[in-house]
């Protein structure tokens, strides 16, 4: 039997405005920015535009395109972290809030 894919509502504000928090995200963002900057700055070198203006003109699309890729990768591979209804089990485990201590404590008291 085929399992039906789970549907999650994405929190767009959270996915767009959360800074990169893992090393993998940071490296991906830097590499994308460098590659896109080089792609846009290469043709500008051969024009009569000043180097500073050319760098600014190349940096703007590099930032926006690389951040767009980051948002796309987050929405594809890290859906649970950026959903509107977070998985409470995962959140509780990360926060250290588990019922194991209470459960064991009650069990010991009853004995």
C-alpha positions in Angstrom: 0.0 0.0 0.0 1.2 3.4 -0.9 1.6 5.9 1.9 0.0 9.3 1.3 2.4 12.2 1.6 2.0 14.4 4.7 0.9 18.0 4.0 2.4 20.7 6.1 1.6 24.4 6.1 4.8 26.4 5.7 5.4 29.5 7.8 6.7 31.9 5.1 7.9 34.6 7.5 9.9 32.0 9.4 11.4 30.4 6.3 12.3 33.7 4.7 13.6 35.6 7.7 15.4 33.0 9.8 19.2 33.4 9.3 21.2 30.3 8.3 21.8 28.4 11.5 23.6 25.2 10.4 27.1 25.0 9.0 25.7 23.4 5.9 23.3 26.3 5.2 26.1 28.8 5.8 28.5 27.1 3.4 25.8 26.7 0.8 24.8 30.4 1.0 28.4 31.6 0.7 29.2 29.4 -2.2 26.0 30.4 -4.0 26.7 34.1 -3.4 30.3 33.8 -4.8 29.2 31.9 -7.9 26.4 34.2 -8.7 28.5 37.3 -8.0 31.2 36.1 -10.4 28.6 35.4 -13.0 27.2 38.9 -12.8 30.5 40.7 -12.3 32.3 39.1 -15.2 30.5 41.0 -18.0 30.6 44.2 -16.0 34.4 44.3 -16.0 34.5 44.9 -19.8 32.2 48.0 -19.6 32.8 51.6 -18.7 31.1 51.3 -15.3 33.3 52.0 -12.3 34.4 48.9 -10.3 32.6 50.0 -7.2 29.3 50.5 -9.0 29.8 47.2 -10.9 30.4 45.4 -7.6 27.2 46.8 -6.1 25.3 46.0 -9.2 26.6 42.4 -9.1 26.1 42.0 -5.3 22.4 42.8 -5.3 21.3 39.9 -7.6 23.9 37.6 -5.9 22.3 38.2 -2.5 18.7 37.9 -3.7 19.3 34.8 -5.9 21.4 33.0 -3.3 18.8 33.7 -0.6 16.1 32.5 -2.9 17.9 29.2 -3.4 18.3 28.9 0.4 14.6 29.3 0.9 13.9 26.8 -1.8 16.3 24.2 -0.3 14.7 24.8 3.1 11.2 24.3 1.8 12.3 21.0 0.1 14.5 19.4 2.7 13.7 21.0 6.1 9.9 21.2 6.0 9.3 20.2 9.6 11.5 22.9 11.0 9.7 25.7 9.1 6.1 24.5 9.3 3.3 26.4 11.1 2.4 23.4 13.3 5.7 22.1 14.6 6.1 18.5 15.6 5.7 18.7 19.4 7.6 15.5 20.0 10.7 16.8 18.3 10.4 20.2 19.9 10.1 18.7 23.3 13.1 16.4 22.9 15.2 19.4 21.6 14.1 21.5 24.6 14.8 18.6 27.0 11.2 18.4 28.1 10.3 14.8 28.2 7.8 13.0 30.4 10.2 10.2 31.2 11.3 11.8 34.5 7.8 12.3 35.7 6.7 8.8 34.6 9.6 7.1 36.3 9.1 9.3 39.4 5.4 8.2 39.6 6.3 4.6 39.1 8.8 4.7 41.9 6.4 6.4 44.3 3.7 3.7 43.7 6.1 1.0 44.7 
